[in-house]
């Protein structure tokens, strides 16, 4: 459930078992276990996983996703909200490693112009779910899904005006070992620098690259951007005003020489005795009523 009152629907859909991605419930420190998602009835064939159908952005986007494992979470929605409010006509937007295409469809839902969107996903289960979600949201005329390796330098995906991604965060052995259904989404088999290197070569002039990652990886991200992209902007995400940043959203531009900018960032949860789950600013972003403003 994303924010209080976010609608969730129950379905009994089927899909092959595989890596998963949905809407996570934030704990007191910012990122917690998934919750608020209705579980579909189990199927007798154990090789078939259950799907849930969930609504995000206040019901404007519907997402079918596996009921277990890594699901679309708050990071997904924050990343989607960090793309420009208005994207120019004729632009191409891509999300490498798009999972079930929740972020991609969230961006597309808020763009009214002649913009095309591409999602790239190597896991066939996720790619199939992403294609289903494109149809479910009546977006086939502007959103396409490619089943392939986003880091394959030999693949011809073309050039793009906006690139955004939420890559696997952790190195093997780092942090708490994820459950089996979450391993592919959490454990990186390539460093974040490789993502930046590969996709900076697939950007048109003045194109933007936007990513979300753990805050302690910021140095590695900045090092990878150096000499490739400029005008770097860093937007920290704090669980609350009293906490250290747990995430950073980083944006950079092809051909820019502007100096680095560090923004005030966003507090997800109230730090007072408020009974509200999120701060008003965070709640508006998660509902799709506001954007992350880089200023």
C-alpha positions in Angstrom: 0.0 0.0 0.0 1.4 3.4 -1.0 0.2 5.9 1.5 -3.0 5.8 3.5 -6.0 4.7 1.5 -4.2 3.5 -1.6 -6.5 1.0 -3.4 -5.5 -2.6 -3.8 -7.3 -5.2 -5.9 -7.3 -8.9 -5.5 -6.9 -11.1 -8.6 -6.3 -14.8 -9.3 -3.9 -14.3 -12.2 -1.1 -16.7 -13.1 2.5 -16.4 -14.3 5.6 -18.6 -14.3 7.7 -18.5 -11.1 10.6 -16.0 -11.2 12.2 -12.8 -9.9 9.7 -10.4 -8.5 9.1 -6.7 -8.1 5.3 -4.1 -6.0 4.5 -1.7 -3.2 6.5 -1.9 0.0 5.4 -0.8 3.5 8.0 1.5 5.0 9.0 0.7 8.5 10.0 3.2 11.2 13.4 3.6 9.6 12.2 4.0 6.0 12.3 0.6 4.3 10.5 -2.4 5.6 8.6 -5.5 4.6 5.9 -5.5 2.0 2.3 -5.0 3.2 -1.1 -4.0 2.0 -1.1 -6.3 -1.0 -3.9 -8.8 -1.4 -2.7 -12.3 -2.1 -4.2 -14.2 -5.0 -5.5 -17.7 -4.5 -2.7 -20.3 -4.9 -2.5 -22.5 -8.0 -1.9 -26.2 -7.6 1.0 -26.1 -10.1 4.0 -25.1 -8.0 5.8 -23.9 -11.1 3.3 -21.1 -11.4 3.5 -18.2 -9.1 0.6 -16.1 -7.8 0.0 -12.5 -9.0 -1.6 -9.6 -7.3 -3.1 -6.6 -9.0 -2.2 -3.4 -7.2 -3.0 0.3 -7.8 -0.3 3.0 -7.6 -0.4 6.7 -8.0 -3.8 6.9 -6.4 -5.2 4.3 -8.7 -4.1 5.8 -12.0 -1.8 2.9 -12.7 -2.5 -0.8 -12.2 0.3 -3.3 -11.8 0.2 -7.1 -11.9 3.2 -8.5 -10.0 4.2 -11.8 -8.3 2.8 -12.0 -4.8 6.1 -13.1 -3.2 9.6 -11.9 -3.4 10.8 -8.4 -4.2 7.9 -6.1 -5.1 7.4 -2.6 -6.4 8.4 -0.4 -3.5 8.7 3.2 -2.4 12.0 3.5 -4.3 10.1 2.7 -7.5 7.7 5.6 -7.0 10.4 8.1 -5.9 12.4 7.3 -9.0 9.4 7.8 -11.2 8.6 11.1 -9.6 12.1 12.4 -10.3 11.7 12.5 -14.0 10.9 15.9 -15.5 7.3 17.1 -15.1 7.1 17.8 -18.9 9.1 15.7 -21.4 9.4 17.2 -24.9 7.5 15.8 -27.8 9.5 13.3 -29.8 11.6 12.3 -26.8 12.6 8.6 -26.1 12.6 7.5 -22.4 14.1 4.2 -21.3 14.2 2.2 -18.0 16.9 -0.5 -18.1 16.1 -3.4 -15.7 12.4 -2.3 -15.6 11.0 -5.3 -13.7 7.2 -5.3 -14.1 7.4 -1.8 -15.6 5.8 0.0 -12.6 8.1 3.0 -12.7 8.0 3.2 -16.5 4.2 3.2 -16.5 4.1 5.7 -13.7 6.2 8.1 -15.7 4.2 7.5 -18.9 0.9 8.1 -17.1 1.9 11.6 -16.2 3.1 12.6 -19.7 0.6 13.8 -22.3 2.9 14.6 -25.2 4.2 12.5 -28.1 6.8 10.6 -26.0 7.8 7.0 -26.4 8.9 4.7 -23.6 11.0 1.6 -23.6 11.6 -0.9 -20.8 14.4 -3.5 -20.9 14.2 -6.6 -18.7 16.3 -9.8 -19.0 14.1 -11.9 -16.7 11.5 -13.5 -19.0 8.9 -13.7 -16.1 9.3 -10.0 -15.4 9.3 -9.1 -19.1 6.1 -11.0 -19.6 4.5 -9.3 -16.6 5.7 -5.9 -17.9 4.0 -6.6 -21.2 0.8 -7.5 -19.5 0.9 -4.3 -17.5 1.4 -2.2 -20.6 -1.8 -3.7 -22.0 -3.6 -3.4 -18.7 -2.9 0.3 -18.7 -3.8 0.8 -22.4 -0.3 2.1 -23.1 0.7 -0.2 -26.0 0.8 2.7 -28.4 3.6 4.5 -26.5 5.3 1.9 -24.2 7.3 -1.1 -25.4 9.1 -3.8 -23.5 12.3 -5.5 -24.7 13.4 -8.8 -23.2 17.2 -8.5 -23.1 20.3 -7.7 -21.0 20.3 -3.9 -20.3 24.1 -4.1 -19.9 24.8 -5.9 -23.2 27.1 -3.4 -25.0 26.4 -5.3 -28.3 22.7 -4.7 -28.2 21.2 -2.0 -30.4 18.7 -0.3 -28.3 19.2 3.1 -29.9 19.7 6.5 -28.2 17.5 8.1 -25.6 16.7 11.5 -24.1 16.0 10.3 -20.6 17.5 7.2 -19.0 16.4 6.2 -15.5 17.1 3.0 -13.4 16.9 1.4 -10.0 19.7 -1.2 -10.2 20.3 -4.0 -7.7 22.0 -2.3 -4.7 24.1 -4.8 -2.8 27.3 -6.7 -3.4 27.2 -10.4 -2.4 28.0 -10.7 1.3 27.0 -7.1 2.0 24.2 -6.5 4.5 21.5 -9.1 5.3 21.2 -12.0 3.0 18.0 -11.5 0.9 15.4 -14.2 0.6 15.7 -16.4 -2.5 12.9 -14.7 -4.3 14.6 -11.3 -3.8 18.2 -12.2 -4.6 18.3 -11.1 -8.3 16.6 -7.7 -7.4 18.9 -7.0 -4.4 22.3 -8.5 -5.3 24.3 -6.8 -8.1 26.2 -8.9 -10.5 27.7 -5.7 -12.0 28.7 -2.5 -10.1 26.7 0.6 -10.5 29.6 2.1 -12.4 29.0 -0.3 -15.2 25.4 0.8 -15.5 26.5 4.4 -15.8 29.2 3.6 -18.3 27.0 1.6 -20.6 24.0 3.9 -20.5 26.0 7.2 -20.8 26.9 5.9 -24.3 23.2 5.5 -25.2 22.2 9.1 -24.5 21.6 11.9 -27.0 23.1 15.3 -26.5 21.7 17.0 -23.4 19.9 13.8 -22.3 19.5 13.1 -18.6 20.4 10.0 -16.6 18.6 9.5 -13.3 19.1 6.7 -10.7 18.2 5.9 -7.1 20.7 4.0 -4.9 21.9 3.6 -1.4 23.3 6.8 0.1 26.6 5.2 1.0 27.2 4.4 -2.7 27.2 8.1 -3.7 31.0 8.3 -4.0 31.1 5.4 -6.3 28.3 6.9 -8.4 30.1 10.3 -8.6 33.3 8.6 -9.6 31.6 6.8 -12.5 29.9 10.0 -13.7 33.1 11.9 -13.8 34.3 12.5 -17.3 31.0 11.1 -18.8 28.2 13.2 -17.6 28.0 16.6 -15.9 25.6 18.9 -14.1 25.2 16.3 -11.4 22.3 16.9 -8.9 22.0 14.9 -5.7 18.7 14.6 -3.9 18.9 12.7 -0.5 16.0 10.7 0.9 15.7 10.6 4.7 13.5 8.2 6.7 12.8 11.2 9.0 14.4 14.6 9.9 16.4 13.0 12.7 17.9 10.2 10.5 20.7 10.0 8.0 19.9 9.6 4.4 19.3 6.1 3.3 18.9 6.7 -0.4 20.0 9.3 -2.9 18.5 10.2 -6.3 21.2 11.3 -8.6 20.6 13.1 -12.0 23.3 14.1 -14.5 23.2 15.5 -18.0 25.1 14.7 -21.2 27.3 17.5 -22.3 26.8 19.7 -19.2 29.6 21.4 -17.3 27.5 22.8 -14.5 28.9 22.2 -11.0 27.5 19.6 -8.6 24.3 20.6 -6.7 23.2 19.0 -3.4 19.6 19.5 -2.6 17.8 19.6 0.8 16.1 16.3 0.1 12.9 14.6 1.3 11.8 13.3 4.7 9.6 10.3 4.3 8.1 10.1 7.8 7.0 12.7 10.4 9.4 13.2 13.2 6.8 14.4 15.7 3.8 12.6 17.3 1.8 12.8 14.1 -0.2 9.7 13.3 0.3 10.2 9.6 2.5 7.5 8.0 4.2 10.0 5.6 5.0 13.6 5.6 2.7 15.7 3.5 5.4 16.1 0.9 6.2 12.4 0.7 2.5 11.4 0.6 1.8 13.7 -2.3 4.8 12.3 -4.3 3.8 8.7 -3.6 0.2 9.4 -4.6 1.4 10.9 -7.9 0.2 14.4 -7.0 3.7 16.0 -6.9 7.1 15.6 -8.3 10.6 15.6 -6.8 11.7 19.1 -7.6 15.4 19.5 -8.3 15.0 23.3 -8.5 
